[in-house]
Structure formats: structure tokens, C-alpha cells
Amino acid sequence: MAPLGLKAIVGEKIMNNVIKKAREKGQWKVLVVDKLSMRMVSSCCKMTDIMSEGITIVEDITKRREPLPTMEAIYLITPSDESVEGLIDDFRDPQNPRYRAAHVFFTDTIPDSLFGLLTKSRASKAMKALTEIHIAFLPYESQVFSLDKVDAFQDFYSPFKVDVKNNMLERCAEQLATLCATLKEYPGVRYRGEYKDCAILAQMLQEKLDGYKADDPAMGEGPDKCRTQLLIIDRGFDPVSPLLHELTLQAMSYDLLGIENDVYSFETSGMGETRTKEVVLDEDDDLWLSLRHKHIAEVSTAVTRSLKEFSASKKMNTGEKTTMKELSQMLKKMPQYQKELSKYSTHLHLAEDCMNRYQGTVDKLCRVEQDLAMGIDAEGEKIKDPMRLIVPILLDANVTVSDKIRIILLYIFLKNGVTEENLCKLLQHANIPPEDSDIISNMAHMGVPIISEGTTKKTKKPDRKERISEQTYQLSRWTPLIKDLIEDAIEDKLDSKLYPYISQRQVSAKASAPSSARYGNWHKNRGPTEIKTGPRIIVFIIGGVTYSEMRCVYEVTQANGKWEALIGSTHVLTPPKYLKELQHPDFLDPNAAPEGTEEPPAK
């Protein structure tokens, strides 16, 4: 499948502005990358395409490499100390340089200090080109991006990392600016007013964007483009979504099956032996595309239905419900369709795997989680006594510690904080070990009420949209808060006191001429890389985005023909990762007394 959206735009830009630009007929080259650029390339370019443009090998700049002094190298690297050092090092020895010459492409603007080092070094003599391509983010999906900053959560929220926070925000602003430049957008920048660091990042981003706009005045021009917005929020705005057990396929499988780097591994039993099979879940797989946001209850039937359509078109017959066994029988009969059929077996497997984890424990948790998150039960009655809901789960020995913590946190959010004494009781009931209880207390660093003194004024929770017509499943009643924000921003209803603009673009009279509204959908049947002409809403969350929030941008874009919604973050979160980050050693006071001694009471 051709890549879509963000991936297509970035893939095209890398191929045209880097690989093809440095191509010389009849000459093979080496492509040298670092961590971020490697992930950028692998997420949106196919190895075969790169090879066909004369690249013979892709190397990591941080690792030891074989010298290839007869070949030229293309460097696609981030302007970081480590990568620039690596580049200088490759040409340090004039007698035996590692490559014959260098074509250097930086992902974004190189700092003057590093540029100075580079020009003084021997590498500068070997460089045939030095360009900044301004792509410093990962297109994770067609409408999702990541800045690939795994430490961002601690750096941002830990009170002991204040010294690195500013640099981190500065770097985020640079990376976000390259996203806007790549999309050719010059958005109105907004931020969540309650959290001061959002304003700091928004201000930094605005300065960077103004720089890009000065270099390229055409950026962000076009009908309706002045309505494009970029909204910066912090993870604390919706602490609930990352804790819930989601029941849509993508979110559920990443939560329950511990999928790392988008690789799902499972046991297949073939001819009498079991093998472990690894499958990458990404947008090249059209079946995954159609299933990932479906509720788990619909997935197996959907796979079986599309398998039936496939086999009917190939004149094979399948029964009503296809089992793994029948699939392997079909494979033996029709080896030429192995690729297609194994895709169906992967997704049946995935759905089955999720259901097996779900039955028995997760289903009990879901009901309680939804009630706590919504504050009302499935019948719409207000929850009067949430304690009664959670006690059976806290006392249940079969529920894992992390699932108990998820429930306790949801209870605390519902109550808008609990007293210290109540929290201790909850932890005792649930048998939470002391080192895990840090997860709960560290949540307070996110500006979320955890301990209430009984007299503190209640923080007002945002009013939620009524979504009665959309309700389908009792155990999936919660809608991530981000969906409300995006819809409100599109309809121009997002409160500008709570979400102020750094600078709002003027909507010119010319922009909304009736012609663009009348023929607004002409781009629907163009190729996948045709850039959308409508406005975009880009959301950036500092501290991680969840799979349920990613689903929201697709839902909003689908429901709203004209706007395209994109979401991104410093990194991608699953509930287990979220809890692990809240337990990160960076949250411990480096000067505190070692464990086991009496701690002074926290302020």
C-alpha cells in the first residue's frame, strides 16, 4: 500500500531532497544515519526504493563502521553533538578517511557552535554539500507524529530536572517548527493556559515559526489555511485516558500484549511444530488499517467477513466462522495466496489473544473503570458510592498491582483528590508495595489533585460533551478529552481564555470565497500525496499520547470533510509505560536520604 498522509509527505521529502539530490549516475553511495533519522527513514521509506536510487548500505553513525574510502557517503543526521562528532571523526585522518566525500543533510537547523566545529574540521574539505532539510520528527502514522523523546516525561514533570527542562522545550519547539514547515502550515499557536510550561513552549514555537515564515513567505498561504491551529497541551489535562483499558483493537493490543516497536509476536502451530512469528503492525497492511480502531467485539467478525470476500473472489469456500485450523488447511491448498491468508491469520490471532486476556480479569476492571471515569453508570445514574465499586477489585488477589493502581488513580480523580489518611487505607487494602505507591504520589507533579486537605477549593472539571447518539458499548463509554477540544477548536467554540492564542491569524475576506466551499472536495480523488487544501488542527501533547487519543483524530477527520486533524507528542504511551514513567528514578530527590530512613513529611 502506498504510504498515506504524514508518512507520504515525509517519505517524498526525504527521497527527493536527500537521496535523489545527491545521486550521481553509475555511483553507489553509503547512507549514514543516527537514531532519529534512522527511525524517520524506516517509518516512511522502503529499503528497495532507497537501494534503487544508488544506496548500497545504510550505516549507524554511532557504531563502528567498515571504512569504504572509494565511496561517497550521504549523511542524514540530527545536528547533535554526538552525530556531528561522528561526522568529524570519519574524516579526521587525511591519509585514510572513512569515505571519499560527504553529502551532509541535517534534519534541522545546526547550532552555530557545532557549525564552527565543523568548518574548522577536516570534514569540511570532504563535504560536497551541506543542507538542512527541516524534518526532525517521526511520522508514526498518517495522522500521528512523535518527536521520539523517551525521557520527555521525567524531564518535563520531575521537580529535580528543572535544569534540563528548558533545553528540552527548546528542542521540542525546533522539532515542531519542522513539522509545520513540512506541512507548509503557519498555524495560529494556542496552548493550555493553566499550565505555564505550555505557554513557554508556545512562545518558543512562535519564534521559530516566524523565522521559517520569513524564509518562505508562501508558508501557510492558501484558502482557509489561516484557520489552521496548533494546540499545545500537557499530559495533565487528561490524566484519565492513559489509565483506562481500551477495547478498540490497536489500543487494547498495545496495552495487554506488550507490543514493542510495533512488532506483534505470536506462536503459530504449523506442521506439528510451533514457531514464533513476528509481524509489524503498520499502515502498509490494509487489513490493519480497517481494523485498528474497531471495537474488539467487531474485530473477529470483520476479519472473517473480509476473508470470506477474499476467498469468494478467489473461488475458495470458507465456513461461517473460520478457525485457525481451516486457515492452515486453505494455505496448504492455495500456497500462491500465502501472503494474503497469513495476514488474516495474524489478525484473527491478535483478536483472539486480546480476548483471552480480556476474559476473566479485564472485563471486570472495565466496568468499574468506565463508571469511575464517567462519574455515572451505564444507566446514566450518578455514582454515589465509588468506594463500593473499587473495594472488591482492591481485595482481589488475581488483579495485578498495576491494574489496582489504575483503579485507585481513577477513584482519586473522581473524588478530586483524597486525604492522606484515605490514600494510606486504599494502599493497605490493595496491598500496594511502597515503591509502587510512588506512582500515585508522583501524579501530583502533573498538576492533578491527588491529596486534598479537605478545605482546598475543588478544581472545576471541564464540562463534557453529550455523546448519547454515539454510544455503542457499555464498557467503552469514555471519550478522550482531546476529542472535545479538537471538535470545539474546529467549530470555533474552544474557550480562548482557557486556551489562549500566542498570535491569531487574521481570517481574510478573500479566504472564504464561496468557490472554495462549493468545490471544496475536488482533492478527494487525487493521489495519496496530494496535499490537503483545507485547514488543519494539529495537537501536541507534552508527555505522551495514547492510542485512544490517536483514534480520535481519525474519527474527527472522517466526520469533518474539510478539516484534517493531526496529533503528536514527545512519545507514544501505553498504560503500562505511563505507570512506569511515573515511577522513574528521576522523580526521586537526588539529595534525599537513602531508602529505609525516615522521610520528612512532604510539603
N, C-alpha and C positions, 0 to 999 in steps of 0.2 A: 504493500500500500504506500502511496505517496505520503510523505510527512505532511502534517496539517499545521495551520496557524503559526504560532511562535516558532515551532521547530523548523517549518519550511522556510520562514523568513531568515532565521539564523543560519540554517544549512546553506541556503543560497548565498548569503553574505560571505560565509567562510570559503565556500568553493570559488566564488567569483573574485573576492577581494584578497584572498591569500593564495590558495592552491593554484588557481589558473593564472593569477597575476605573475607569479614567479616562474611559470612554466616556460621551458625552452625546448624546442623540438629536439628529439633524439637524446635528451639528457635526463637521466634518472636522478632524483633527489631524495634526501632524508628529511622527514618531518620531525622536528624536536618540540616536545610539548612539556607542560608541567601539570600539576594536579588539576587545577580548574580548567585549563584549556583542553586537557585530555577528556575531561567529562563533557565539556561543551561539544567537542568533535564527535565523541562516541554517541552523544544523545541525538545528534541531528544529521550526521553524515554517514553514509555507508562506506565500509572499507573498500569495497570494489570500485566505488566512484573515485575515491582518493587515488587508488592504485592506477586507475585508467588515466589519471592526469599526471602520471610520471613520478609518483611517490613510491619508493621501493620498500621503505621501512619506517615505522613510527617509533621514536625513542623517548624515554622519560629523562628530562634534563637533570633530575636529582640522582639518577642511578649511574653506575659505572657503565660506560659505553665503549664499544669497539671503535678505534679511530678509522675513519673512511676518508683518507686525505685526497682521494681522487674525485670525491663527490661534493656537490654543494648542499648546504642544509637550509631548510626553511624553518625558522624559529617562530612558533606561535606561543607566546608566553605572557604571563601577567608581569607587570612592572614591579616585582617584589625584589627585596634584597637577594633572596636565595636564587631566584631564576636569573637575575642579571649577573650575579656572581658566577653562576654556571656557564653563562654565555662568555663572559670574560675569560674564564678558565679554559674553555675549549681552544682559545687562540693564544694562550699565554706563551707557549713555546714557539718562536718563529720558525725553528727548524722543523718541528713536526706538529703542525696544527691538526686538530681533530677532523676538520673538513676543509674543503678547498676554499669555500667562501660562505658567507651567511646572508640570507634574506630575512630580516628581522621584522616580525609583526607583533606589536604589543596589544594586549586586549584593551587597554585604555591608557589614559594619559600617564606618561612616565614622569616621576618627580625630578626636579632639577638636579638634586644631589646625585641620583643614580645616573642621570643623563651625563653629568660631569664625569663620573667614574668611567662611564662607557666611552666617552670621547677621548679620554686620556689613555685608555687601554689599547692593547694591540688589536683587539677585536674590531676596533673602528676601521682599521685598514682593510679588514677582510669583509666588511659589510658592503653589500651591493645595494641594499635598500633598508630603510628604517621607517616603518609606518605604524600609526596607531589605528586599529580597526574599530575601536569603541564597541566591543561586545564583551561585557565582563559579568555575564550571568548565565545560569543554566536553563535552557528551555526544558522544563521537566515533562510537560505535556503541551498539547496545542494551545491551552489557555492558562497554563500554570508555569511560573518560573521560580527559581531558587537562587540565592546568592551563594549557596554552598558554604555556609559558615556554621560549622557544627558547634563552635563554642559560644555562639552569639548569646544564647540564653543566659549562661552564667555571667558572661561579660556585661550583659545589659542589666541583669537583676541583682547580682550579688553586691552587697554593700562594700565588699572588700576588693572589688575590681574597678572602683571608680576611676583609677588612673588610666585604665585601658579603654574605658567606655567611649571617650570622645573620639579616639582614633577609629574605634570600631564603627561609630556612627558616620564618621567622615568617609570611611571606605564604603559603607552601605550607600551613602549619597552618590559616590562616584559610580558605583555599580548600577544604581537605579537610573542615573542620568544616561548611562549607555543603553539601558533598556528603552528609554523614551526616544533616544536618538535612533535606535534600530527600528523602532515602530514609526519613526517620523512624527512623533507627537510632542506637542508643547503644552502639557496639561495644566489646568488650574490645580495647584497643590493644596490639599486640605489635610488636617490632622485632628486627632482626638485631643480636645482641649484639656481634658482632665489630667493628662499625663505629660509633664513638662518635656520629657525627652522626645516625645513625638514632635513637639514644636521645634526643638533644636534640629532634629533630622530634617524636618520640612524646610527650615530656613537654609540649611546646608544644600539641600537638593535644589532649591530655587536658584541659589547662586550658580550651581553647576549648570543647570538648565539654561540660565541666561547666557552663560558662556557658549554653550552649544548653539543657541539661537543666534548669537552674534556671528558665529562662524557660518551658519547655514540659515539665512533668513527664511527659507522656504519651509523650515521645520514647523509642523503643526498648522500649515495653511491648508485650506480646502473647506468645502461646505460643511458646516456642522462641527468642524474639528475644534472650534473654540469652546465647545461644550464638554470636551474631554476632561476628565478629572482624575487626579491621583490621590488616593486617600491613605494616609499613614496612620496605623493604629498599633497598639501594643498588645501583647498576648493577654494582658489582664482584663481587656474589655469584655472577653467572653471566656471565663475560665471553665465553663461547663462543657462545651463541645469536645475538648480533648479528653474528657473523662468518661464519656458515655460509651457503652457498647453499641456500635452502629451495626445495622443489619443490612446495609447495602454491600454488594459483593466486594468491591475494592477495599472500602474502609474496614469491613469485617475480616477479610483475609489478612490484611496487613496487621491488624490488631491481634488476631488469635493464632495466626500461623507463623508469626515471627519471620516474615519475608524480608530478606536483606538485599539491598541493591536491586530491588525489583525481580529477584530470581526466586521462583517457586520450585522447591524440590520435593518430589514425592516418590513413593515406591510403586513400580509397576510390576505386575507379575505376568511375565510373558510365558514362553515355553517352559513352564515348570520352575523357572528361576526368578527371583525378584531382583530388579535392578533399580537404582536410584536415577530418576530422570530430572533434569533441570530445565526449566522453561522460563524465558524472560517475559514478564507481563508488560507489554508496551503497545504503543499505538500502531505498530506495524501489523498487529493482529486484529483484523476487523471484528472477529467474534468478541474479543475482549472489549473493544470499543463499545459494542452494543450491549454488553452485559455489565460493565463495571459499576454503573450507577443503579442497577436494578436491585430490588429488594430480594433477599436470599430466597424467599418463598417462590419467587418467579423464575429464579435462575435455571433450575434443573429443567423445568418445562420449556423454557426458552431455548436451552441447548438442544433438548430432544426435538423441539419443533424445527429448529433450523437444520438439524441433522436429517430430519425427515425430508425437508425440502431438498437438501443436497442429494440424498440418496434417490429421491424420486427423479431428480433431474438426471441422475446417472443410471437410472433404471435398476436400482437395487431396492429391495424392500426391507423396511425396518418395522418392528412392532410398535405398539402404543408407547411403552416405556422402554427405552433402550438401556440395557445394563452394560457394564464394563465387558462382561464376557462376550456378549453379542458383538460388541465393537471389535474385540480382538479377532472374533471369527470373521467379521467383514474384512478386516485388514488382511487376513490370510487369503481371502478370495480375491481381493481387489488391491494388490500391492501398489498399483500405479497411483492410488489416491491416498497413499500413506500420509502425506503432509497434512491434507485436509482432515482426514479422520483422526489423526493423533491430536489435532487441535481440539476436536470435540471431546476426545477422551480427557485431555488436560483439564478442560473447564468443568466436565462432569466431576472429575476428581476433586477439583478445587471446591466446588459447591458441596460435594459430599463431605470433604474434610471440614469445611466450616460448620455444616450441620452436625457433624459428630461432636465437635467442640461445644456447639450451642446447646444441644440437648443435655439435660441433666444439671448444668450449673448456670450457664449464661442466660438461659431463658428466665430463670428465677430472678437473676440480677436485673435484667432489662426492665421488668415490670416496675420494680422499686426505683430504678434509676430514672425512668421516664416520669414517674409520679413526683420524685424529688425535683427534677429539673423543671417540670412544668408548674409544680405547685398545685396542680389539680389532677384528679384521677381520670381514667378513660371515660367515665360518665360525665366529666365536667364538674364534679364536686370538688370544692376546695379541700386540700389535705389538712385536717385539723390536728392530727397527732402523728407527725412524721416519725417520732421515736418508735411507735408501734410497728412501723414498716421495717425499720432497719435492724431492730434487735435480733430477729430470727437469723438474719444474714450474718451479723457480727458474731453470733454464738455458733454458727455452723462451721464445723471443723473442716468441711470439704471445700470451703471457699478460700482462695489464696489470699495472702496478706495484701497483695497489691489490689485485688478486687475489693477487699474490705476498705482499703484506704480510699479507693474511688468513691465508694458509697458514703464514707464519713465526710469526705470533702463536699459531696453534693448536698449532704444534710446541712453542713455548716453554711454553704451558700444560701440554701433555702431559708435558714434562720438568720441570715445576715451576720454571722459570727456567733460564737458561743462563749460562755465564760470558761476561764481556765479550768475550773473545777469540773465542769461538764465534759470538757475535752479529755481530761485525765480519765474520767469514768468511761467514756467511749473507748479510749485506747485500751483500758484494762479489760473491759468486756470482750473486746475483739482480739485480745492477746497480741497487740501490735508491738514488736520489739522496739526498744528505744531508738535504735539507729534508723528505723523506718519512719518513726514519728516526725523526724526532721522534715520529711516531705510536706507534712501538713503545716508545720510552723514556717517553713521557707516560702510557702504560698503567700504569706503576708507581704513579702518583698515585692510582689506583683501589684500591690495596691488593692488587694482583695481583703475584705474584712474576715479575719479568722477568729481572733479573740475579741469579744466585745465586753466592755466594762459594765454593761447593763444601763449606763446612763448616756453612752455616746449616741449621737443622733443617727438615725437609720439612713444609710445611703439609699437614695431612691433608685430602684431598678428601672431600666428603660421599659417603656410600655411595649408590649409585643403586639405584632400584627395578628389579626384574626385570620386563621388559615383553615376555616372549617371545611371549605369545599375541597381542600387538598388532602384532607386526612384519609389515609387508606389503612394503615396498620396501627393497632393499639400500641405496639411496642416500638413504634418509630414516630411518636408524635412531636418530638422536639425538632425545631428547625434552627440551625446555627444562626446566631445573631447577625452574622455578616450578611445573610440574605436580606434581612430587613434593611440594613444600611445601604446595600447596593441598589435595592429597588427604590428606596427613598431618594438616593442620590440621582438616579435616572429620572425620577418624576419631579426632581427639584423640591423634594419635601424634607431633605435632610437638614436638621436644625443647624444654622450656621453659628449659633452661639456655642453649641457643644462641639461642632466640627468646623472650626473657622478656616477660612482660606488664608494662605500667605499672600497670594495675589490672584484675583479672579479675572479671567479674561473677559473682555467685553464681547457680548454677542452682537455681531454687526447685523444690520438690517439685511445686507446682501446675502448673508449666510443662509437664511432660512427662506430663500425664494421658493415659491410653490413648486417649481420644476423639480427640485431635488426631492421633494416629498412625493411627487407623483411618480417619478421614475426611480424612487429610492432603492428598488430591489434589482436593478439591472445587473449588479455584480454577482447575483446568486449563481448564475450558470457559467461563470468564468472558471479558469483553472484554480487549483488549491492555493497557489501562492499570490493570487490577485489580492492586493492589499484592500482591506475593507475601507469604504469611504465614510462610513458612519462614525459617530463619536465612540470613544471607549471609556470605560470606567476601570481604572487599574487600582487594585487594593494591595497594600503592602503591610504585612504584619511583622512587627519586630518580635522574634522569639518563637517562630514556628507556625506552620499552617497545617491543619488536619485534612484528612481525605474527605470528611463530610463537608468541609468548607469549600474544597475544590469542586465537589459535586455542584454546589450552589451556583458557581459562575456559569457552568454549562446550562443549568436549568434556567437561569435568568436570561442568558443569551438566546436560548431557544424560544423562550416565551416572548422575547422582545426583539422583533425582527431587525430593528435599526441599530441598536447598541450592541457592542461586544464587551463582555466583562472578562477581565483577567485578574488572576490573584497570584500573589507570590509572597515569599517570606525569606528570612535568613536561612531556613532549612525546613525540611518536612517532618512533621510529628506524627507518631502513633501514641496511643495511651501509655504503653509500657515505656517508650522513650521519654515521654513527658514526665512521668514519675521519676525516672532515672535522673533526668536533668535537675529536678528539684532536690535531688539527694546528692548532687555533685559536690566533691570536696571543696570547690571554690566558694561554697556558701559557708564553710567553716571559718571562724575567725583565726587567721594565721597566728595571732598573738595569744590566743586563748590557752587556758591551762589544758594539759592533755586529758583525754577521756578518763573517767573514773574519779576525778576530783570534783569537789562541789562547785557547781557553776553559780555565779551571782545571778539573781533573778533578772530576766530580760526587761529592758525598759518598755 
